[in-house]
Amino acid sequence: MIYKKSRKKSALTMIEILIAMFILGLTLLSFLRVTQSSRQGAMDAYYEFLAQSLASEALEVFRGMGYKWLTNCMNGTGAIKEFPADGQFHDVEDINLAGTSNISGGSNIPSTVKLDRPAEASLFQRSIELKPVGGINAVKIEVRIRPKTMSNVAVWLSRSEIKMSALVFEIKP
């Protein structure tokens, strides 16, 4: 009796290779989607943090001036050139207050303040509005931050505007 030796092929067929490439392609595609989503989330968080910082900056400046100064500012005297409170959007620019501050209607106050901001801060616009609060002696400060149109921030930031507000009450002696 003659036995035939069976030869098993150890090579992969074309169909097996195509199936393996398809599975590998799907795996890589899903990995790229997760990476893109992660990057989008990180950039959105960074730009939202930056917008909130720019809004907080303006709130702190105006809260620090006090009720009397805010009422004067609403009446047109005592405005700060670097923080226009006219309710209109203005570009956020670098501020260097070395020397004296630019408070109109008042005396020059010596200052050595230089505000260092990330370069991306110039891609935002800020609106500051002062409103009297009826019934009580208080001023509402409302700050809105939005990205400039056609900027990287407008693409990455998921919100179209960040809004923060604070109340400043009159303190009677």
PyMOL commands that set and color helices and strands:
alter all, ss='L'
color gray80, all
select helices_A, chain A and resi 14-65+67-74+119-123+152-156
alter helices_A, ss='H'
color red, helices_A
select strands_A, chain A and resi 90-91+95-100+110-115+124-133+138-147+162-169
alter strands_A, ss='S'
color yellow, strands_A
deselect
rebuild
show_as cartoon
